[in-house]
Amino acid sequence: MTDRARITDAAEPGAEVNVFAVELERWRDVRGFSRAALAKAMGYDRSYVSKVLSGTERPSEAFARHAEVALRAGGALRTAYRGFETHRPGKSRPAPPVADHPVAGTGSLVVDHDDATLRYEDGVYRLTQRRRLVNQGAGPITRYLIRISVDRYPGDPERSNRLYSENPLTWDEIGLRAWHGRGRTNPMDWAAHHDRDAFKEVWLLFSGEHGHFPLYPGESCWIEYEYTVSEAHWGNWFQRAVRLPTRTLSVCLDFPADLSAAVWGLHTSMTAQAMPFATAIGRDDTGDRHVFSWSCEDPPLHARYRLEWDFRGRATGGPPPAPSVVMASLGVVQDTDPALRRVARRFDLPAEAEDARRVVTELNSACERVAQAHTFGKGMGIAAPQIGIDRAAAIVRTPDGEAITLFNPAIIEQAGDFDEQYEGCLSFFDVRGQVPRAHVIHVEHTTIDGQTKITMFDRGVARLVAHEVDHLHGTLYVDRMRAGVEPIPVEQYRGTGSTWKY
């Protein structure tokens, strides 16, 4: 599951209801918008809108403005946002999950160890989550909130929305069980808090068949819970979000060896874009299982650690899929989508800095997925419209491993010689085309703190950057090709894995 398993949690006592999320949900219902329709009207990614609605993401002021316009709320959402900001205890932390009862603040509960094991077998994922909790507050803790959220197609929110509307996640499928104490000493009762098509929120109660066992100040305990989700609902990623002070975070992925799983990880925070894990993911091949493990000490609050994987050994029952089919399966919008022909919406920076960082996180995640499926000797890039996000952001990874992030870019000058070289595009990857471009370009773009900057790029990097800037202005490389020149099938292209030639 996700964030394709996304699990966020908190414990009581001490936080207020997320008034903005409640008001946003009310106005969405008033206007009759689905989550996908609201995201489209606002120009935001559907998964982010869903997180704000559920209270697991803190909205930005820009988000509130766009919601106000899209829902025609007469100022109600602006007022709710001001109220949310006024009563929010810390300006740097995201909103807690929407709750009818208070949950523990970060000053009272510490997670000494957070350990997750995800096992896949015969089309079913089973998650076992263990935590050692320490109560550093002044009152007893009697329950703990967990969230089970799935996203089968994270790169295609419309498809995911249809899936869960027609085939919702059910309690019978989940089969949730929970225990208190090392070695599953005492079964814990639980109570549903929110029951939605694609996510559940549950209170784990510090009580069960053996009575009540609150976690008192100064005490610690282990809690453990377990549930299952079929692969029809769960996609190939698992995310841990650090919501409470945590000393050790560990994750284990347990897959059948014959699936030949490839696993990679991305780390994001409130202030930084997605980056590969600082330490490598370990792998242990034991018998008929491949077990991947990773851990870190003292993860920063609000950080997110996402592991993704690809089952390369899964039988397809036929010939290999076309490159375009592979890219579509990885969440890349294909050339028949009119979104690729629209000019992307600019960021208002620094006001929309948080939104910009989230888009870059999604772009880096898409790059990681794509890089696992294809070798890019010349470097690679991707623009936000290619993953269904109508915002002016793109990233480029050069052949030397440099990462370039661009917001609101425009080419303002070209210099040097022009030459023609073959380019490929993730949005129509079955062909390659010879495209004339300048050796040197000057690009005006906006930094995350709102400064206007001009950067010069040359040769192969200039070609990569120009390709992505074109995407943000509704232009594809075929529009740049000389008249009478047509792309060639990828089977005839002989440059895969090689570098640019100058």
N, C-alpha and C positions, 0 to 999 in steps of 0.2 A: 504494500500500500504505500501509501505513498506520501510524498508530497510531491511519487506514487506511493509511498506510504508516508503520510505526514502525521505525526503524533505530537500534540502539544499538551501540556498539562500544568496544573497549578493545584494548590491545596488551600484550605481555609485556615484562619479567618483573614479579612481586611482589604477588599477593593470594591469600588463602586461599579454600578451597571454602566456599560458602554452606551451612553445616551445617543451618540451619533450612529452607531450600528443599528440600534433599535429604531431610530427615526428613519434611517435609510431604508431599512426593511419595510417599514410602514408605507413610505412613499412609493417604493417599488410595487407593493401590492395595490396601492391606490391606482397607479397608472397601468397596472396589468402587464408589467415587464417581466419576462424571464430574466434570469441572471445574465444569460448570453446576450439578450436584447439590450439590457442596461449597459453592459460592457461595450457593446457596439456603439450605442448612442453616445457614450462618454468618450470613446476612443481609447479605452483601457483594455488590458488583457483580462480575459474572463476569470482566470484563476485568482488574480489579485483582487478583483471586485468581490469574488466569493469570500476571500479571506477577510476583507473589511466587513462584509455583511455578517460574517460569523464572529467577528471580534478578535480574530487572531492576528490581524495586522492593524497597525495604527495608521489612520488616513492622514494624508497631507492636506494643507490648506488648498492647494491646487485641486486635489481630488474632490474636496467638498464643493469648490466652485463649479467644477464640471458636473457633479451630481445635481447641484441646484438647478443648473441650466437644463440638463437632460430630463429631469423629473418635474420641472416647473413647480417647485415647492413653495414659491412665494416667500422665500427667506427662511423657511423653517429649518432647512439643512444648514444654512450658515449659522443660525442661532444654536442649533444642536452641536455644531462643531466648536463654537466658542465655549459652550458649556462643558464639552468634553475636554477641551484644552485647559480650561480654568480649574477643573477638579482632578485632572490627571496628576498623580503624585510626582512623576519624574519626567522631565522633558525628553529624555533620551531613550525611554523604553517604549515598546509598542503596547497597544491596548491589550488588556487581558481578555480571555474569552467572555462572551456575553453570559451572564449568570444571574439567577434569581437570588442567590445568596453570596455573601462575601467569600473571597478566596484569599489564600495566604499571600502576603507581600514578600518581596525578596529579602526583607530584613528578618523574617521569622523562620523560614524553612530553607535548609541547605540540602542539596543532593550530594552525598558523599561519593556515590558511584552510580552511574547510569549505564546499564548494559542491555543491549538488544541483540537477539539472535533471530535471524530470518531464515527459514528453511523452506525450500521449494521441492515439491514431490508430486508427480502425477497431476499437474495442472492446478495445484493448490499451494498457497503460501501460508505458513504458520509463523506468527510472530510471538516470541516469548520476551517480555520486557521485565527486567528486574531493576529495582532502585533501593539504595540504602538512604533513608531519609533521616535528617537530624533536625529536631525542633529547637530552634534558638529563640523562639518567641516567648511571650508571657502567658499564653493560654493554650489549652489542649487543642490538638488537631483531630477532627473526627471524620474527615472525608477528604478525598483527593480526586481532582477532576482530570480525566483523560479525554483525548479526542482522537477518533479514528476516521481518517479522511482518505478517500481514494480518487485517483485520476488516471483512467486507462489510457487516454490520449492527451498528454499534457501539451503537445504542440498543436492540438486541434480542438479548441474549447467547444465549438458547435457540435462536433462528433461526440465528445464526452457528455455534453448536456443531453443529447438525444439518447445515448446509452443509458444513463441513470434515470431518465424519465421513463423509458420503456422497461428497464430491468434494474430496479433500485437495489442497493445494498440492504440486506435484511438481517435481523437479529439471529434468525436461524442459521444463516450462512456464517455469521461471525462466531457464534458459539462461545461467547466471552466467559472466561472463568478468572477468578482472582484469589490471591492468598496473602496472608500476613505472617511474617516470621520466616526465618531462614529454614529452608527445606520444606516450604509450603505447610507450615505448622497449622495455621487456622484459615479455613476458607473465609473470604470476605464477601459480604453481600454487596450488591451494586444497584443503582437506580438510574434509569435513563433520564438525561437532562434535555437533550435535543435529538430528535429522530428525523433525519433528512435523507433524501435519496442517495446522496454521495458521501455523507458523513454522519457520525454518531458522536454525541458527547455523553459521557457517563460519569457519575459520581461513584468512585470506589469507597465503600463505607467501612470505617474501622469497627465493624461489628459482624457477627455471623452466628453460626450454630452454637458457638461457645460463649456467646454474650458480647459485651462491648470491650474494646481494647484501645482507647484513645492514645494518641501519641502526646505525652505530656512534655512540658518544657524541660529541656536538658536530656530528654530520652532520644534514642535512635531505634530504627527498625528497618527490616527489609520488607518491601512489598513486591509482589510478582503478579503479572497478569498475562493471559495468553488468548489469542483468537486466531481465526483462519479467514482467508478471503480467497476466492477463486481467481485465476488469472484472467477471467472474463471481466473482472472489476479492477484488478491490480496491474499496474504497468511496471516497467523495468526501472524503478527507482525508489529509493527509501531515504527519507530525510529526518534528521534530528534537529530540533530547534531548542536552543538553550534559553529557557524561560526563567529558570531559578539558578542561583549560584551553584555551580557544579565543580567538583574537584577532579573527577575522572569520568571520561566519556568513552565507551567502547561499543563497537558494532561488529557482528559476525554474520556473514552471508554463507549459507550452506546449500550448495547446488549439486545435482547429479553430474558426475564427470563426463558423461556422454553428451552433455549439452555444450561443453567447451566454452564456459562463460568467460567473457572479458569484463573486468570491473574497473571503474575509475571513480574518482571523487572530486567534488568541488566544495570550496568553503566560501561563504559569503557573510557579510556583517552589515550593520546599519551604515557604516562609513566606507566600506570598500566593495569593489566589484568582485565577481566570482573569480577565484583562483584555485589551481590544483591544491590538493592537500599538501601540507608542509612535510609530512612524512609518508612513506610509501605504504600501500595496502599490502599486507602479507598474504601469502597463499600456501596452503598445506594440502597436498594431494594424498588422501588417505583412502585406499580401497576404491570404491566406486563413487566417492564424493570429492568435490573440490571445495575447500573451506577458505574463505577470504576474511581476514580480520584486520581491524584498525582501531587505534585508540589515541587519545590525547589527554594531557593533564591541564587543568585549570582553563577550560575553554571560556572565551569572553562571553559575557552576558549578551543575549540577542543574536549570537552567531548561529549560522545554519550550516550543517554538514550534510551534504547529499551524496549518496553513492548511487551510481547508475551502472547498468550492465546490459550486455547483449549476449544472447544464447546463439553462438555461432555454429554449434553443432546440431541445431534443431533441423530435422528433416523437412524439406519443403514439398516432397512428393512430386517434383517436376523440375524443369530447368531453372537455373538461377533467375531471380526477378530482374527486370530491366533496371538500370541505374536510377531512372526517374521514380520507379516504384519504391526502390530502397529509400531514396531521399524523402518521398512523401510519407513513408512509414516512420521516418525519423522526425517528422513534424515540420518539414520544409514545404512552404506553399509552392504549388506548381504553376506553370505559365498560363494556364487557362483561367486562373483567378484574377478578376479585374483589380484586386488590391495592388497588384504589381504595377499597374499603370497609373496609380494615383500619386500625387505629390504628398509625401509624408508630413504629418503635423509637427511643427517645430516645438521644441521645449522652451518654456519660459524659465530660464535659469538665472539665479539660483533657486527661485521659488519652487521649481519642480525637481529639485535635486534628488529627492528620495525616489520619485517616479523614474528618473533617468537611471539611477543605480539599479532599480529593479529590472528595467528593460535590458541593461547590460548583463545582468545576471542570467536572464533568459537567453541572451545571445551567446554567452560563453557556454552555457549548458548545451545549446544546440550545436555549437562548434565541437564540443567534446563528443557528442553522439556521432556526428558526421565523421570526425577524425578516426573513430574506431572502425568505420565502414570503408574508408578510402584513404589512399596515400596521396598526400599533397606535397610534391617536391618543390612546387613553385610558391608555396604559401597558400593561404585561404582567407576568405572573408565571408561575412554574412550581414545583411541589413535587416532591421526590425520588420519591414513589411514581409520579408521572406518567412517569418515565423508568425505571421498574422497579427502583428502589432503596428498600428498606424502612427508611428512616432519616428522622428528624424534622428535615428541613432544607428551606427554601424560599428563593427569591429573588424580588424584585419590582423592576421597572424602571419608574420613575414617568414621566409625560408630560414632565417637565422633565429627564429623563436621570439622575436620582439612582438609585443601586443600593443596595438594601436586602437584607441577608442575615439570615435568622432561623434559629436553632437552638432546638429544643424549645419553640416558641411556644405560648402559650395566651392567649385573650382573657379578662381578669379583670374588665373593667368596660366598659360601654357608656354613652354620654351624648349629650345633644343630641337633635335631631329625628331621625326615621326618614323615609326616602323610598324610592321604588322606581325603579330604573333597570335598563336591560338589561345583562346580563352574558353573556359567552361563555366557554366552557371548551375548552382545547386537546384535552381527552379526549372531547368530543362537539361538534365545531366546526360541525356542519351546522345548528345551531339557536342561538337566543338567547332568554334568559328574563328577565322582570322580577323582580328580587329586592329585597325590603325589607331595608335595613341601616341601622344607626345612623350618624350623621354623625361621631361621635367614638368611638374604641375605645382602651382601654389594654391593651397586650400585654406579658405577662411572658415573657421569653426568656433564653437563656444565651449569654454571650459566648464566644469561642473560648478564652479563658483561664479559663473556668469560673465567671465572675461572673454572678449573677442580676441582670437589669436589667428595668425597666419603661419602655416607650416609648409615647408617645401619638401616634396618627395621626388625621388628620381628612379628611373629605370623600372625594374620589376615591381618595386614597392609602389611606385607611381601608378603602374597599371592596375595593381590590386586595389589601391585606394580609389582610383577613378571609376573602376567597375562598381564599387559599393556606393560611391556618391551618386552615380547614375541611378542606382536602385531607388534612392531616396527622392529622386525627382521623376520617377515613373518611366525611366528609360532602361531598356535591356540592351545587351551588347549587340544583338542582331540589328538594332537600329543604327549602330555605328559602322557596320560592315559596308564595304564598297558595293555599289550597284552591280548586280550580276553575280556576286559571290555568295555562295550558300554554305551553311554549316555542313560538316561531314559527320557521318555516324561515328560514335565513340569507338566502334570496333576498328575503324580505319586510322584512328589517332595513335601515334607512336610516342607521344611525349609524356605519358603518365609517369610520375616519379622523378622526372628530370627538372633541372632548374631553368630559369629564363636565360636566353642566349643574347648577349650583347657584344 
